[in-house]
Amino acid sequence: MQKSVGILCLLVLILSFTSCEKDSVKNIETITYGSSFGFCTGYCKTDLVVGNEKLIFSKSKNGENPDRKTCTSTITLTEFNTIRDLVELDKVAKLPKTIGCPDCADGGAEWISINTGAKDYKVVFEYGRAPKELAAIVARLRELKETFANCN
């Protein structure tokens, strides 16, 4: 009888750990992609927030007067889900927060931030050198960013 109670307690303990909801791609609320260049003139920092059926693009200048410009657009829920499916959250979670030497010698920096509601995952890397775990999503986000080329 005591052995049965011990096995039952062990089983309950194991099930309690496996029933915890882990972050998954379907939990992603927003994906933010950005780039910046420390030693530049003009609009040196950009951000693109991709959320459920909405895109928010902003750009700003360096210095005391950042002169921020923001433009918005919509995307379909299907497109958002397609973008979200490019994220391999388990691999992103294992990446270091900073890869290489972003914006060293004004080489620029890029980043991606993924918000699941429960947790944020942000990775900053050298401009144009996305880690292989982020290559597909970064390529798609760059395409979306280009749709805002006329944001004034």
Helices and strands as residue ranges (DSSP letters): H 2-18, G 25-27, E 30-36, E 43-51, E 54-61, E 69-74, H 77-85, H 89-94, E 98-99, G 104-106, E 109-115, E 120-126, H 135-146
